[in-house]
């Protein structure tokens, strides 16, 4: 789960939301990470991903956050400058991640799908 910086409701405009999802798929595809489920609320996004056990979660998070931030700033610089002034940021520094087994997957899937 990633949260927008300062809990700003940046995922409300449909185009930004769609672009964030597209950029997430792009970067994950390049690194053999499968996004099983993805859903957003106004100020955060949930992912359920599948990856090789050799891939560090922190590496995936860094790739996804930096890639989406870079590209969203390329597309919407005027809108984001109004939100952040001089900072070229989008996400908070932290994130939440946990692993799930087969029994919890369906429950987590329903939770992610019911966001927003």
Backbone torsions as a table, in degrees:
resi	resn	phi	psi	omega
1	UNK	NA	130.2	175.2
2	UNK	-115.0	143.2	179.3
3	UNK	-116.9	138.5	176.2
4	UNK	-64.5	143.6	-179.4
5	UNK	-55.2	135.5	-179.1
6	UNK	59.7	19.3	-178.8
7	UNK	56.3	29.0	177.7
8	UNK	-67.4	144.3	-177.4
9	UNK	-85.5	65.9	-174.6
10	UNK	-84.3	-12.1	-177.7
11	UNK	-97.2	20.7	178.5
12	UNK	-83.4	-47.2	178.5
13	UNK	-61.2	126.1	-174.4
14	UNK	-56.6	-39.4	-177.3
15	UNK	-66.3	-41.5	178.0
16	UNK	-64.4	-44.1	178.7
17	UNK	-58.4	-48.4	179.7
18	UNK	-63.4	-39.3	179.3
19	UNK	-66.5	-43.0	177.8
20	UNK	-58.1	-44.2	179.0
21	UNK	-63.0	-44.6	180.0
22	UNK	-62.5	-45.7	179.1
23	UNK	-63.3	-35.6	177.7
24	UNK	-63.0	-45.2	177.8
25	UNK	-63.0	-40.9	-178.6
26	UNK	-60.2	-51.5	-175.9
27	UNK	-68.6	-36.1	178.9
28	UNK	-67.6	-40.0	179.2
29	UNK	-61.5	-39.4	179.8
30	UNK	-64.0	-26.6	-175.1
31	UNK	-114.1	20.9	176.9
32	UNK	56.2	38.8	174.5
33	UNK	-106.8	131.1	-178.7
34	UNK	-102.2	124.0	173.4
35	UNK	-87.3	109.6	-179.0
36	UNK	-78.6	-43.8	178.9
37	UNK	-144.0	147.7	177.4
38	UNK	-150.7	132.2	177.2
39	UNK	-150.7	153.7	-176.2
40	UNK	-124.0	160.6	164.9
41	UNK	-121.1	-171.5	-174.8
42	UNK	-63.8	-31.6	-173.4
43	UNK	-129.6	12.5	177.3
44	UNK	-157.7	165.3	-179.7
45	UNK	-133.8	140.5	176.7
46	UNK	-110.1	138.5	174.3
47	UNK	-127.4	144.7	162.2
48	UNK	-118.3	117.1	-175.2
49	UNK	-119.9	161.2	175.4
50	UNK	-128.5	132.6	-178.4
51	UNK	-148.8	169.9	177.1
52	UNK	-67.7	148.3	179.2
53	UNK	-64.4	-17.3	-179.8
54	UNK	-82.8	-9.7	-179.0
55	UNK	-89.3	122.4	178.8
56	UNK	-72.9	138.8	177.7
57	UNK	-59.7	-41.6	-179.6
58	UNK	-60.8	-33.9	178.3
59	UNK	-68.4	-43.7	178.2
60	UNK	-61.7	-46.0	-179.7
61	UNK	-60.1	-46.9	179.9
62	UNK	-60.2	-44.4	179.0
63	UNK	-61.6	-47.7	-176.0
64	UNK	-67.6	-44.7	-179.1
65	UNK	-66.2	-45.7	-177.5
66	UNK	-67.9	-41.2	-179.8
67	UNK	-64.8	-48.0	-179.1
68	UNK	-66.5	-40.0	179.1
69	UNK	-62.8	-48.3	-179.2
70	UNK	-57.5	-49.9	-174.8
71	UNK	-73.2	-33.2	178.7
72	UNK	-70.1	-34.3	175.3
73	UNK	-69.2	-33.7	177.3
74	UNK	-64.7	-36.5	-176.8
75	UNK	-85.8	-32.9	-172.6
76	UNK	-129.9	52.3	-175.6
77	UNK	-64.2	-40.1	-178.3
78	UNK	-65.8	-45.6	179.4
79	UNK	-62.1	-44.2	-177.0
80	UNK	-74.2	-31.0	175.8
81	UNK	-63.1	-33.6	176.7
82	UNK	-67.4	-29.6	-178.9
83	UNK	-82.3	-39.2	-170.4
84	UNK	-119.4	-1.0	-179.2
85	UNK	56.8	-101.6	-174.8
86	UNK	-96.5	-18.8	-179.9
87	UNK	-72.6	134.1	174.3
88	UNK	-103.6	76.5	-173.6
89	UNK	-133.4	169.8	174.3
90	UNK	-146.5	-44.3	-176.8
91	UNK	-104.2	157.5	171.3
92	UNK	-68.0	167.9	179.7
93	UNK	-70.0	-33.6	-175.3
94	UNK	-89.6	179.8	175.9
95	UNK	-160.5	165.3	174.2
96	UNK	-117.9	132.6	177.4
97	UNK	-143.2	144.1	173.2
98	UNK	-149.6	160.4	177.0
99	UNK	-100.2	153.7	-179.1
100	UNK	-131.4	149.9	173.6
101	UNK	-99.0	-178.0	-177.0
102	UNK	-61.2	-37.0	-177.6
103	UNK	-68.4	-37.1	-177.3
104	UNK	-82.8	-16.5	-173.6
105	UNK	-60.1	-46.7	-178.5
106	UNK	-63.8	-41.0	178.3
107	UNK	-64.0	-43.5	179.3
108	UNK	-67.1	-38.2	177.0
109	UNK	-58.3	-46.8	179.2
110	UNK	-62.4	-40.4	179.5
111	UNK	-62.1	-46.6	-179.3
112	UNK	-63.6	-43.0	-178.7
113	UNK	-65.7	-24.7	-177.9
114	UNK	-91.1	10.5	176.1
115	UNK	-74.0	152.2	173.5
116	UNK	91.3	NA	NA
